Amino acid sequence: MAQFLRRQGRDAWALQGGLAAWRAAGYPMEPKAVTAPLPAHDADCPDCDQPVEQHQLVAT
């Protein structure tokens, strides 16, 4: 990814150990913006047509 970004003119560096090492070291992370609201609890999942209540929803 760093090489791709450098080719695009960005100042980018590869992290030894990647994102997992960054998190393990306790470095800051920016939360991912929510682009769409979660479906209602009693709605069907748009991806699998199963009730949403059967899914384990995990906030990231």
N, CA, C and O of each residue as an XYZ file, in Angstrom:
240
protein
N       0.825     -1.176      0.000
C       0.000      0.000      0.000
C       0.877      1.250      0.000
O       0.591      2.208     -0.717
N       1.937      1.243      0.797
C       2.817      2.415      0.844
C       3.411      2.697     -0.534
O       3.492      3.852     -0.953
N       3.820      1.658     -1.228
C       4.399      1.842     -2.564
C       3.364      2.444     -3.516
O       3.687      3.335     -4.302
N       2.134      1.961     -3.448
C       1.059      2.504     -4.275
C       0.864      3.989     -3.983
O       0.754      4.796     -4.906
N       0.822      4.350     -2.706
C       0.622      5.748     -2.338
C       1.788      6.626     -2.784
O       1.586      7.761     -3.216
N       3.005      6.101     -2.678
C       4.170      6.864     -3.139
C       4.083      7.120     -4.639
O       4.436      8.204     -5.104
N       3.618      6.137     -5.394
C       3.459      6.316     -6.843
C       2.412      7.377     -7.166
O       2.435      7.974     -8.242
N       1.498      7.607     -6.233
C       0.471      8.630     -6.409
C       0.950      9.997     -5.924
O       0.187     10.963     -5.910
N       2.237     10.069     -5.522
C       2.796     11.337     -5.086
C       2.650     11.613     -3.602
O       2.930     12.724     -3.153
N       2.220     10.628     -2.835
C       2.040     10.803     -1.386
C       3.315     10.442     -0.644
O       4.119      9.645     -1.128
N       3.497     11.029      0.526
C       4.613     10.689      1.401
C       4.123      9.559      2.303
O       3.459      9.815      3.307
N       4.441      8.322      1.958
C       3.919      7.163      2.686
C       5.042      6.199      3.028
O       6.022      6.078      2.294
N       4.883      5.512      4.157
C       5.873      4.551      4.630
C       5.170      3.277      5.058
O       4.062      3.317      5.591
N       5.819      2.148      4.823
C       5.295      0.863      5.293
C       5.605      0.736      6.785
O       6.696      1.096      7.230
N       4.650      0.228      7.550
C       4.827      0.036      8.986
C       5.239     -1.400      9.259
O       4.560     -2.336      8.837
N       6.344     -1.576      9.961
C       6.756     -2.932     10.318
C       5.696     -3.508     11.249
O       5.402     -2.930     12.295
N       5.129     -4.633     10.873
C       4.070     -5.249     11.666
C       2.681     -4.783     11.277
O       1.682     -5.315     11.762
N       2.615     -3.788     10.401
C       1.338     -3.325      9.884
C       0.440     -2.672     10.921
O       0.893     -2.230     11.976
N      -0.836     -2.624     10.595
C      -1.826     -1.979     11.448
C      -1.947     -2.676     12.798
O      -2.172     -2.021     13.816
N      -1.798     -3.995     12.814
C      -1.898     -4.731     14.082
C      -0.823     -4.260     15.058
O      -1.097     -4.099     16.247
N       0.396     -4.038     14.568
C       1.476     -3.558     15.433
C       1.204     -2.130     15.898
O       1.505     -1.780     17.039
N       0.639     -1.309     15.022
C       0.298      0.071     15.381
C      -0.688      0.070     16.542
O      -0.493      0.773     17.534
N      -1.752     -0.728     16.413
C      -2.758     -0.808     17.481
C      -2.161     -1.360     18.768
O      -2.429     -0.840     19.851
N      -1.353     -2.413     18.654
C      -0.748     -3.038     19.830
C       0.157     -2.059     20.574
O       0.281     -2.143     21.795
N       0.785     -1.139     19.858
C       1.658     -0.146     20.480
C       0.865      0.982     21.140
O       1.433      1.819     21.842
N      -0.457      1.001     20.909
C      -1.299      2.021     21.525
C      -1.291      3.359     20.808
O      -1.689      4.374     21.380
N      -0.838      3.367     19.556
C      -0.827      4.615     18.799
C      -2.260      5.032     18.455
O      -3.157      4.189     18.419
N      -2.481      6.321     18.203
C      -3.853      6.797     17.979
C      -4.458      6.262     16.681
O      -3.765      6.030     15.690
N      -5.750      6.081     16.727
C      -6.531      5.651     15.566
C      -7.678      6.640     15.399
O      -8.194      7.167     16.384
N      -8.071      6.888     14.180
C      -9.239      7.712     13.927
C     -10.411      6.793     13.627
O     -10.272      5.839     12.861
N     -11.570      7.074     14.226
C     -12.723      6.209     13.975
C     -13.183      6.307     12.524
O     -13.065      7.349     11.879
N     -13.702      5.204     12.041
C     -14.243      5.165     10.685
C     -15.619      5.825     10.700
O     -16.454      5.514     11.549
N     -15.846      6.721      9.774
C     -17.136      7.388      9.688
C     -18.197      6.402      9.208
O     -17.945      5.589      8.319
N     -19.361      6.482      9.795
C     -20.474      5.629      9.385
C     -21.069      6.223      8.120
O     -21.446      7.394      8.091
N     -21.150      5.412      7.078
C     -21.680      5.908      5.807
C     -23.157      5.578      5.628
O     -23.834      6.191      4.804
N     -23.655      4.622      6.387
C     -25.067      4.260      6.302
C     -25.526      3.794      7.676
O     -24.758      3.153      8.392
N     -26.750      4.099      8.055
C     -27.237      3.652      9.360
C     -27.407      2.137      9.387
O     -27.626      1.508      8.351
N     -27.305      1.561     10.578
C     -27.577      0.132     10.732
C     -29.055     -0.117     10.493
O     -29.876      0.739     10.821
N     -29.420     -1.260      9.933
C     -30.836     -1.560      9.726
C     -31.556     -1.717     11.060
O     -30.932     -2.035     12.073
N     -32.846     -1.497     11.060
C     -33.652     -1.663     12.268
C     -33.522     -3.087     12.786
O     -33.295     -4.021     12.016
N     -33.668     -3.244     14.095
C     -33.491     -4.542     14.750
C     -34.399     -5.620     14.142
O     -34.007     -6.784     14.059
N     -35.594     -5.242     13.724
C     -36.536     -6.229     13.192
C     -36.521     -6.299     11.657
O     -37.379     -6.952     11.063
N     -35.566     -5.639     11.022
C     -35.472     -5.644      9.560
C     -34.658     -6.840      9.076
O     -33.945     -7.474      9.855
N     -34.770     -7.139      7.795
C     -33.947     -8.179      7.188
C     -32.630     -7.565      6.728
O     -32.587     -6.421      6.276
N     -31.570     -8.336      6.850
C     -30.242     -7.904      6.420
C     -30.247     -7.737      4.899
O     -30.692     -8.640      4.190
N     -29.764     -6.606      4.383
C     -29.753     -6.416      2.931
C     -28.764     -7.325      2.209
O     -28.864     -7.499      0.994
N     -27.807     -7.911      2.939
C     -26.811     -8.779      2.308
C     -27.247    -10.235      2.239
O     -26.942    -10.926      1.266
N     -27.970    -10.719      3.277
C     -28.292    -12.149      3.309
C     -29.779    -12.443      3.487
O     -30.177    -13.608      3.498
N     -30.600    -11.412      3.627
C     -32.053    -11.542      3.788
C     -32.472    -12.296      5.041
O     -33.611    -12.755      5.126
N     -31.584    -12.433      6.009
C     -31.926    -13.024      7.301
C     -32.254    -11.891      8.270
O     -31.785    -10.769      8.081
N     -33.059    -12.167      9.319
C     -33.355    -11.111     10.288
C     -32.070    -10.549     10.909
O     -31.176    -11.305     11.288
N     -31.988     -9.243     11.008
C     -30.811     -8.588     11.573
C     -30.561     -9.067     12.993
O     -29.409     -9.166     13.415
N     -31.621     -9.366     13.739
C     -31.462     -9.796     15.133
C     -30.656    -11.090     15.249
O     -30.162    -11.403     16.332
N     -30.512    -11.849     14.162
C     -29.713    -13.075     14.196
C     -28.220    -12.794     14.022
O     -27.397    -13.682     14.241
N     -27.867    -11.584     13.637
C     -26.468    -11.211     13.449
C     -25.878    -10.693     14.753
O     -26.579    -10.118     15.585
N     -24.584    -10.907     14.913
C     -23.864    -10.311     16.024
C     -23.253     -9.021     15.494
O     -22.283     -9.059     14.737
N     -23.809     -7.883     15.885
C     -23.316     -6.599     15.415
C     -22.172     -6.153     16.306
O     -22.285     -6.178     17.531
N     -21.074     -5.747     15.694
C     -19.883     -5.335     16.428
C     -19.509     -3.934     15.989
O     -19.310     -3.687     14.799
N     -19.411     -3.010     16.942
C     -18.960     -1.654     16.634
C     -17.454     -1.668     16.461
O     -16.733     -2.270     17.257
N     -16.977     -0.996     15.408
C     -15.526     -0.941     15.176
C     -15.033      0.466     15.308
O     -13.839      0.719     15.149
